[in-house]
């Protein structure tokens, strides 16, 4: 079982990129306690050293979904700014959302295609109207159907229909990939400050455990942006 989780500072200040790095460490520690591994698939560095505007993390293990769910939503790193000592603000918000990273390519095999001869209307004379030379090809797994009648021989139309099906399926894969990328981009703008599902703080001196507060969430709680 694996889940991809995207942590993003959104359009927040440099402290939010700092918070992403701190929260990433806490996420890794929490995952390890549940025997879930973490792998940084993609990172976008912040303006300051050791900070991130966003990090895509792959969680793998039997409890990966549970860990991801516990870290999904608005996260808060509560600490004074390391860059602006006089700033009174101490809450730095980050968003964390599960996301898809790719779409599987559609496998095309002729065995999955049902081709039948048919007639089509339009110009072409008696030959087109009386003889079933057109080819209707149906890709069973996707339900995609194409009809080709450009040639006077069924065998040629059949070959063209198979080529057209392959092309349409490839175009569909491209569109699906673009949709996944667009959905990931929208996560960066979905940060809702306040009402954090987790509040993490620096560890007290000499403490081996992290100071954290996790807000309880009912299973039927709406997931809207609010």
C-alpha positions, 0 to 999 in steps of 0.5 A: 500500500502506498500513498503520495502526499503533497506538502506545500507552503502555498503562497505563504512567506519564507517561514512557511517554507521553513515550516514545510521542512520542519513538518516533513521531519515530524511526518517521517518520524510519525510514519516510522512509528507506524512502520511506514516508510517515506520517500521524497519523490519531488522537492521544490526548494525555498529561498532559504537553505534547508527550506521547501516550497513544496515536497511530494512524499511517497508513504509505503506500508500497511498503515500508509493510508492511515498516516496520510489521513492523519496528516491531511489538511492544514498543518501548523508549525508553531514557533517564532520566525527564525528570520524576523525575530521581532515578528509577533506571528508564531503560526506558520501554515502548510497544506498537505493533501494526497494526490495522484502522481501519474496515470497508467498508459492504456495498453492497446492490443487488437484482441481488445478491439471488436471490428465489424463491417457496416454501411455508412451514408453520404456521398460515394455512389452505389458501392458505398450505399449497398456494400458494407465496406466501412469498419466500426471498431470498439475498444472493449476496455474503454468503450471507445468507438470509431467508424472509418469509411474512407476506403472502398475496401473493408480491410483498408478501413479496418486497418485505419480504424485500428490506427485511429483507435490507438491514436485516440487512446494515446490522446486520452492518456495525455489529457488524463496526465495533464488533468493530474498535473493541474490537480496537483497545482491547485493544491498549492492554492488550496491552503486555508490558514487557521483551523489546523488539523495538526499543530506541531511545535519545537521540542523542549530542550532535552526532550526526545518527543515532539510537542504536538496537538492533533485536532480530533475530526469526526468522520462525517465532518465536511471537507470543504475549504471553509 
